[in-house]
Amino acid sequence: MPLPMPRIHRRPPSPLFSPPDALLADKAITYLRRHPHCLSYLSRIFTPEAASALLLKSQNDQSLTLKFVGWARPHRFFNPYCKCLALHVLTRFKLYKTAQSLAEALALETQGEPEDPVFSHLRDSHDLCSSSSSVFDLVVKSYSHLHMVDRARDFVGRVKSHGFMPGVLSYNAILDAMIRSRKSVKSVEEVYGDMTKTGISPNVFTYNILMRGFCGAGNMEMGLSIFREMENKGCLPNVVTYNTLIDAYCKSGKIGAANELLRSMESKNLEPNLISYNMIINGLCRGGRMKETSEVLSRMSRYGLVPDEVTYNTLVNGYCKEGNFHEALMLHAEMLRNGLSPNVITYTSLINSMCKARNLNRAMEFLDQMRNRGLHPNQMTYTTLIDGFSQQGFLKEAYRVVEEMRENGFSPTIVTYNALINGHCVLGRMEEAIGVIRDMEKDGIAPDVVSYCTVIAGFCKHRDLDKAFEMKREMSDKGIAADAITYSSLIQGLCGMRRLAEACDLFQEMFRVGLFPDEYAYTTLINAYCAEGNLSEAMVLHNEMIRKGFLPDVVTYSVLINGLNKKARTREAKRLLLKLFYDESVPDDVTYDTLIENCAGVEFESVVALLKGFCMKGLMNEADRVFNSMLQRNYKPNEAVYNIIIHGHCRGGSVQKAFSLYKEMVREGLVPHTVTVMALIKALHGKEMNDELTKVIGNTMRSCKLADAELAKVLVEINHKEGNMDALFNVLSEMARNGLLPNSGRTAYAG
């Protein structure tokens, strides 16, 4: 687009108004200044010409102009031309908030007219008010704020064609509106190209808008390209610039790159703000990397930044998803102490955590607490509770929540109905489960693969395979393709009824329809072959499973070991647990060291499965050798590894060894799971190792800092002193159910 034609500045003509209009203007000025109560009488006879005269006469009096605009806005005499005069004056006085409000009202008033009259009025009155191009920028911003992007672009074109120069503000407003309304990348690039051709240099806000648009659309490469262009042109990035890129990296799971940007900011003496750190914390929580959030919080503290509601809500949600209810409750309590309010999402996460822990009373307590704080449950809150009740077969309570959900204006979703279907299946009420599917259809909600898969799994569990396959045919007739979980359920049902040949046919059918069996399907068939005594076929499936990239878990290994043990092949059973990723048979000289040396990343999960397999079978010498090999190879055992081996030694009677591992775990700053603590306490009590028992109980109670736990801690102490161990175990179990005992995370044990 060509550059704007240069304007010829002429002396503004003196406006001519009729004597009656001039007189009305003077009278209004007097009333505005001294007798505002008389204005209501004047408004009935006031004219647009009188309003124009008043604005021109008072254009150098800011207070008078504001009073007039406030009086005139609701009246018909304040027509579009008068409003344009007012825009010139208000903009010259830099009263942008009032001016934009007026401009937006004017935009709506003139919307739909064949030719936008606003520019014509502003152009004609421009010189009368000694105005500047700022007024055009303000109008463009107003159009853009109202999502009138095409009108804003047309307006800029007319501004340029009449010799005025739009500012960077105009282009920034249009670009921002286009990105917010998700216009195509091509159209955004057109506007940006027009801007640079016109000779307007982008500023930091322009670049930030473009980066936000490209990164938000998932085009990280283009976002980084804009960032490089910005630096090459000498435009210094600000905190918003970095936050835009940090947010994009975090949302795409590239936390390392986000951290690098954060460090880059620090090295350039550009201090990250709370938003920067909240984005990193959110990225870590989304990726399940909760332990790393502590380091981010420490960095925040070094810069004098205090966590806000966003920080706490994000962390509580993250710990809930991880299943670390104790840490979530600790942060929730800390949040309340600091005068911050959890939001609906946070309470829903806490409710969901309690439902997963099968602690519905605690879930309802959080619902009450949420209401007491003036928060209203949303659709997700209700669905979470419905699922929690349904999972345990409390359908009366589930339907009561459904009723409340409807009363509060929320309609059940597909997820809600699927939860109810599952509840009926849990109770074996299969016809009622199908009835829910029919109700869904009446309500206009089409059942999905989860709906049918849940019913099919229910029929398989209750050994009604004819009905299960009938439902599979029905879902196929409705165009719903069965998924791997559906097939796995049917395979398990067939195997449970010793119809192994049909199960294998179904297994092969999965491949034909383009589905890949999961670990569950493989393990089900391996178990069926072992039950039939066909260990060679079980081993073939085990090897195929590994070749397909699936990690055998402890269930798979336990199934195979059971099968081999029944055949008195114990030595082979032990060696099988070492197989892991070897395609060939394990040679006699394969050692634990070799195994550990070749395990990295995701393969480490199989080492944990291996350790658990040994512990479950009571093969603690082998478990210790795996554990020691990990240490020798500088693999730092995590909480899961310690919990498994401590629990194994407790079950095997090596209580002193279990206690030594417990002390080692605590020294490493790791937190034993409540199940491990309970097992160790019971084992120590059984061996009458009272000093060690006292130490474990003391450590556990000191680690629990929640106010809600104070009464329970007193009960533990009393029962311990009185030697009433059954009551002590009951209190500890209840504390664990309520999330009052730590099971992992940043809480450190004393001693």
N, C-alpha and C positions, 0 to 999 in steps of 0.2 A: 504494500500500500504506500502511495507517495507521501512525502512529508507534508505537514499542513502548510497551506498557503499563508504567507505573512499577512497579518492584519494591518489595515490602515487605521490608525487611531485618530478619531475626529473628536472635536470638542462636543460634549453631549448637549443636545438641544434642551432648552429650558422647557419643562413640561407646562402645558397650559391647561388649567382647570377652570371650570365655570365658577363664578362667584358663590353660588349656593354650596357647591362641593367644597370649595376652599373654606367657607364659613363653617361647614359641618366638621371639617378636619380640625380647625382651630378650636371649636367647641369641645370636640372629643379630647384634644390634647389637654385642655383645661380640666375636664372631668377626670381624665386618667391621673392627672397630677394632684388634684385637690378634692374632687367630688365623685369618687368611683361609684357611689350608690346611685348616681343619676344616669349611669350608662345604659341601664335597662330601657329607659325611655328613648334614648338616642338610637339604640340598635334597631328600632322599628322603622326609622327614616334614613338610616345610614346607607350610602351607596358604594359600589365598588370604586367609583372615581374618587369619592371622599377618602376611602381607605388608602388608595394609591397616593393621594396628596399627603395624607398623614404620614405614611411611611417615608416618603421622600423628604418631608420637612423634618422628621425626627431621626433621620438615618445616622446622625452623629451622636444620638442620645441612647446609650445602651439600655438603661433602665426603662425609658419610655417605650422603646421598641418591644422589650419583653412584656411590659404591661399590655401593650396593644395586641400583640400576638395572642396572649393568654385570653384576652376578652373576645377577640375576633374569631378565633378558630371554629366555634360551633355555628357561626352565623353565615347566612347565604351571601352577604356582601363580600365576604372574604373569598373571592373567586380565585381560580388558578393563577391569573396574572398577578394579583395581590400577593399570593403565596410565594410566587417567584421573586417579587421584590423583597419580601421578608427574608427569603433564603439568601439573597445577596447581602443584606445587612447583617443577618445573624452569622453568616460565614466570615464576614469581614471582622466581626467582633470575636471570632473564634468560639462562638457558642454552638459547638458542633453537635452536642447531644440534642438540644432543642431543634436545631436545624435539620438533623437527620430524622427526627420524629415527624417534623412537618413535611419533609421530602417524601417519606414513606407514605404518609396520608395522601399526598398529592399524586404519588404513583398509582395508588389504588383507585383514587378518584378519576383519573384520566385513563385508566386501563381499558383497552379495547377500542380506543379512538383510532380512526384510520391512519392519522399521522400524529405522532407524539407531539402535543402542543407545548410540553414543558421546555424543550430546547428553544423553540421559537420565542417563548416568553422570556427566558433567561437571556437569550441573545439580544432581544430588543431592549431589555432593561439593563443590560450589562454596564454600559457607560454612564447611565443615569445614576448608578449607585457606586461608581468608581470601584467596581468589583474586580475580581481576579479569577484565574482558572480554577481556584480551589472550590468554587461553587459547583463546577462541573464534576470534579472528583467526588464531591459529597453526594451528588445525585446518582452517579454511577454506583457508589458504595450502597446507597439506599436501594436501588434496583436489585443489586446483587444480593443484598441481605434478604430481599423478598423472593429470591430465586428467579428473578426476571432476567435471566442471563442473556437471552437473545435481545431483549430491549436494551440492556446495558451495552451490549456490543454495538448495536445500531446507534445508540446515543454517542458513543465514542467516535464512531465514523462521522457523524454529523458535526461533532465538535471539531474534528480535524479538517473536515472539508470547508469549514467556515473560518479557518485561520487561527483557531485556538489550539493550545497545546495541552492535551490531557497529561496528568502527572502519573508517577509510578503508583500512587494510591489507587487510581482507577483500574489499572491493569491487575494490581494485586487483588483488588476486590472481586474482579471478574474471575480470575484464576481460582481464587478461594471458593467462590460460589460453584464453579464448574466442577471442582474436585469434590466438594461436599455433595453435589447432586449426581456424582459419578458419571460425568460426561466422558466421552471417549478420549483416549490418550492423544489421538490425532487432533481433535479439536483444541485440546489444551496446548499442544505444540504449536498450532496455528496462531493462537492468541499470543503466546510467548514470542513467536517469530515476528508477529506484527509489532509487538512492543519494541524489540531490538531494532527493527527496520526504521521505526519512527525516531530512533535516537534516544530512547529512554533507557537508562542503565538500571538493571535489576538491583534491588537492595537485598539485605539479609532476609527481609520478610518474604520477598519474591522467591528466593531460593528455598526458604523453609516451607513455603506453600507447595512448591513443586516437589520437593523431597517427600513431604507428607502424602501427596497424591500418588506418586510412583510407588513409594514403599507400601502404602495402604492397598494398592492394587496388586501387591506381590512382586512388583518389578524392582527388586533390590539393586540390580545392576544399573538401571537407569537412575535410581536414587543416588547411588554412589558416584555416578557420572556427573550429576548436578553438583554434588559435594566437591568433586575435584575442580569443576569449572569455577565454582565459587571461590575456591582458594587460589586458583590460577589468576583470577581477575582481581585479586587483592581484597575481596570482601570477607571480612573476618566472621567466622561462624560464631554463633552465640549458644547459650545453653539449650535453647529450643532446637537448634540445628542438631546438636549431638543427641538430645533426647529422642528426636524423630528417628535417627538411625539406630540408637540403642533399643528403642521399642520394636523396631522392625526386626533386628537381630534376635531379640528375645522371643518374639512371636514365632519366628522360624526355627527356634531351638538352638540358635548359635550363640550360646551364653558366653563362650570364650571370646568371640569377636566383640560382643557387647562390653565385656570387661576391658578389652583392649582400648576401646573408645573412651571408656571411663577413665582409664589411666592416662590416655592421651590428653583428656581435658585437664587432669590434675597437673600434668607436665607443662601445659601451656598457661598455667595460673588461671584457668577458667574453672571456678568451683562448681562441681555438680550440685544440683539442688535436690530436694527431697523426692521430686518426681523421678529424677535420674535413678536414685537408689531403689525407689518403689518398683520401677520397671525391671531392674535386675532381680529383685526379690520375687516379683511375679513370674519372671522367666524361670528362675530356679524352682519355684513351687510347681509351675506347670510341668517341669521336667522331672519332678520327684526328687530333686537334689536339696532336701531340706537342711542337711547338715551344713551346707555351704552358706546358708542364709546368716548364720552366726557371724561369719567373717565380714559380710556386707554390713550388718548392724554395727559391728565394731568400727568399720570405716566411717559410717554415718556419724557415730559418736565423736570420732576424731575431728570432724568438721563442725561439731556443735549442732548437728541436726537431730531432732527428736522424732521418733516414730509417730505417725499420725494415724487416723482411723483407717486409711487405705493400707498402711503398712500392717497394722494388726489384723485387719480383716483378711488380707492376703495370706498372712502366716497361719492364722487359725484355719482357714480353708485348706491350705497346703498340708498342715499336720493332720487334719481330718481325713483327707484323701489318702495319706500315707498310713492311716490307721493308728497314729500316735495320739490317742485321745487325751492322755495325761498332759502332754505338751500343749495341745490345743486348749485344754481347760486352764492351764497355767497362764497362757497368753490372754485368754478371755478374762480371767480374774485381774491380771495386770492392767489390761485395757480399761476395765471398769474403775480400778483404783486411780488411774490417771485421768478420769473424767471423760473418757472417750466412749462413743456409743457403737456397739456392734450393729451391723445392718442386717437386713432380711436374709441376704445370702449367707452371712456368717452363721446366723442362728439356724438356717436350713442345713448348713454343713454339720453343725453340732448335733442337730436332730438326726441327720442321716448317719452320723457316726454312732450314736447311741442305738439306732435301729439295727445297724450292722452288728453291733455288740449284743444284740437281742435284749437290750435294756430299754424296754418301751416306757417304763415309769419315768426314767431319766429323760427320755425324749419328750414326754409330755410336760415335764418340769420346764424344759427349755422353751416349749411352746407357750406356757403360761408366763415365763419371764419375758419372752418376746412381746407378748400382748401388754404386759404391765409397763413396758417401755414405750408404749404407743405405736408399736410396729404391727403391721398387718401381714399375716401369712400370704404368700403368693401361691401361684399354681404349683410351683415346684415344691414348696413346703408341704402342701396338702398331699401331693403325689408321693412324696418321700414317706410321710406317715402311713398312707394307705398301703404302700409297699411293705413297710415295716410290720404292720399288723397282718397283712396277707401272708408274708413269709412264715409267720408263726401260726397261721391258721385262725387268727382272731378276726373272722370275717364280719361279725356283728359290729365290732369297733371300726373296721375298715369302711363299712358302708355308712356308719355314722359320720365319719370324716368326709365321705363323698357328699353326703347331704349338706354338711356345713359348707363344703367347697362350692356347691351349687348356690346356696343361699347368699354367698358372698360374691356371686357374679362370675365364678370360674366354671367353665365346662370341662368335664373329664376329657383327657387327651388319650391318644393311643397308648401312652405309657401307663396311664391310670388304669385303663381297661386290662392291659396285659398283667398288671400287678394283681388285679382281682381274679383273672383267669388262673394265675399261679396259685393264689390262695385256695381256690376250689380244688385245684390239682393236689395241693399239699394234703388236703383233707380227704382226697379220694372221691370227691363229688364231681365226677367227670361230666355227667350230663349237664350239671349246672355251669361247668366251665364252658361247654359248648353253647349253653344258653347266653352267656356273656358275649360270645362272638356274635350271636344273632342280635342281641341288644345293640351292640356296636353298629352293626349294619343298619338297624332301624334309625339310629342317631346320625347316620350319614358318615360314619367313620369306618373306613375299610380295614379289616384285619390285615396285619402284616406278617412277615415270616416269623417274628417272635411270637405272635399270637398262636399260630399253628404249631410252631416248634414246642411251645410250652405244653399244649394239649397233647401232642404226640408223645413227648417225654413222660407226661402223666399217665397215658395209657400203657406205655412200655413199662413204667415202674409198677403199675398194677396188673401187669401181665395180660393185657388185652390187646394183643398185637393186631388182630383183625381190625379193630377200631382205629388203631394207630395208622395202619396202612390206608384205611378208608379216608382218614383226615389228610394224609399225604396226597391222595388222589384229588381230594376236594381243593386243596391249595393249588395243585397243578392246574386244575380246570379253571381256576380263577386267575391264572397267569402269575402266580407267586412261586418263584423258584425255591426249592428246598436248599438250605445252606449246609455247611459242613456239620454244624451242631445238630441239625435235624437228622442227618444220616448217622451221626455218632450215637444219638439216642436210640434209633432203630437197630443199629448194630448191637448195642448193649442189650436191648430187649431180646433180640434173637439169640445172642450168646447166653443170656440168662435162662433161656428155655432150651439150651443145648441144641439150637438149630444153626450149627456152625457153618454148614455149607451155604445156607441162605445169607448168613452174615457176610461170608466171603464174597458172594455174588454182589451184595449191596456195596461192599467195599470197592469192588472193581467198577461198579456203576458210577461211583463218585468220580473216578478218573475219566470215565467216558463223557460225563456231563461237565467236565472242566473244573471239578472241585478237588482240593487236595486234603486228604485225611489229616487230622490234627493229632497231637500226642494222645489225646483221650481215645480216639478211635484205634490207634495202634495198640495202646496198652490194653484196651478191652479185648482185642483179638489175641494179643499175646497171652493174656490171662485165660482166654477160652482154650487156646491150644495147650497151655500148661495143664489145665483141668482135664483135658482129654489125654494127657500124657504124651502129646506130640511135641517134644521139646525141639526137635530139629526145625519144624515149621515156625515155632516161637522164635528161635534164633534167627531164622531168615528174615522175619518181620522186624526183629530188633536191629539187624544190620541195615535193612532197607530204611528204617526210621532214621538212622544216623546218616545214611547217604543222602536222604532228602533234606538234611539240615535241621532235623528236630533233635532237641536235647532230651535224652531219656531222663525222667525225673525219679524221685525216690520211689514213687508208686510203681513205675515200670520195673525198676531194679528189684523191688521187693517181690513183685509177681514172679519174675524169673528165678529169683533165689528160692522162693517157696517151691516152685516147680522142680528145680534142680535138687533141692534138699529132699523132696519126696522120693527122688530117684537115687538118694544116697550119693549124690555127686557134690559133696560139700566143698571139696577143694576147687572144683571147677566153678562152683557158686561164688567163692571168694574172688577168684581170678576174673570172673565175668564183671564184677563191679569195677574192675580196672580198665575195662575195654574202652569205654567212652568213644573217642573218635577214630579208633583203629578199625580199618576195614577188614584186615586179616585177623586171624586168631592171635591172641596175645602170646608172644614168645615167653618161654620160661624166665628169661633174664630181664623182662620188663619190671622195673622197680617203681616204687612210689615216687622216687625222685624224678624218674623219667616222666611219669605222669604229670607231676606238678610243673616240671620244666616246660612241658608242651601246652600247658593250659594258660590261656590269657583271655581277658575280656569276658565275653559271654560264656566261654568255656569254663570260667571260674564257677559258674552256677552248677555245672555238673560235678565239680569237686565237692561243693556243698551237698549236692544230692548223694554223692558217693559216701561222704562222711555220715550223712543221716541214715543211709542204707545200712552201714556197719552198725551204727548205734541202735537202730531199730531191731537188728538181728542179734544184738548183744555181743557183737564182735569188737570189743573195746580195744584189744591190742592193735587190730588193724586200724581202728579209728584214730588211736594215738599216733600211729606211724604216719597217717595222712596229715594229721595236725602238725606233727614235728617237721615233716617235709615242707609244709607251707612256711613254717618259721625259717627253716634253713635256706629256702629259696627267696627269702625277703618278701613273702606274701603276708601282709599284715592281716591277721584274722579280724573279721568284722563281728558285730554283735550276733549275727545269725550263727556264725561258726561257734562262737563261745557258748551260746545258748544251747546248741545241739549237743556239744560234747559234754557240757556240765550235766545236762539232763540225762545223757546216756550213762555217765558214771554214777549218777544217783540211782538210776534204775538197776545198774549192774552191781551196786553195793560198794563201789569204790568211793566212799563218801569223802575221805581225806583228799583224794585226788580231785574230786569235784570242788571241794572247798578251796584248794590251792588254785585251781583254774578260775574260780570266782574272784579270788583276791587279785590274780593277775589281770583279769578283765577290768576290775575296778581301777587298778593302777593305770591302765591304759585310757581311763576316762570314758569307758563304755558303760552303758546302763543295761543290766540284765533284764530280760523280759519277766513280767510277773509270773508266768508259768514256770520259768527257771527258778525264780526265788522261792515259789511255793514248793517245788520239788526238792530244792536244797534244804529248806526249813524242815520239811517232813523227814528227809533222810537224816539230817543232823539230830533231830529229836529221836528218831528210831535208834540211833547209835549212842544216844545220851552224850553227845558232844555239846555240852551246855554252853561252854565259853564261846565256841564258834557260832552256836545258834543265837546267842545274845548279840554277838557282833553283827550277824546278817540282819536280824530284826532291827537293831539300832540303825544300821546303815539305811535300811529300807524306809524306816520312819523319818529319818533326817532328810532323805531325798524328796519326801513328799511335803511340798510347801503350800499346798492349797488350803485355804481357810475351811472349805467344806469338809476337809479330812480330819479336823482337830478332834472331834468326838470319837471317830473311828480309831485314831492313834491312841487315845486314852484307853479305849477298850482293848486294844492290842496289848498295851503295856500291863493293864490289870490282869488279863488272862495269862500273859506270859509269866508274871510274878507268881500267880496262883497255880501255874502248871496246867491250866485248862486249855490244852492244845486244840481240842476239837472246836471250841468256841473261837480260839485265835484264828484257826484256818477259815472258819466261816466269815469272820470279820474281814480277813485279807481277801477272800474270794469276792465279797461284796464290794470292797474298795476297788478291786481290779475291774469288776463289772461297771462301776461308776466312773472309771477313768481316773481314779484318785491316786493310783500307783504308776510310777514312770515305767515305760517299757522300751524306750529308746530315745534318742535326741540329745539335746544339749544339757539336760539335767545331769549333774555329776554327783557321784556318791561321796560322802565323807568317809574318812578312815581308810 
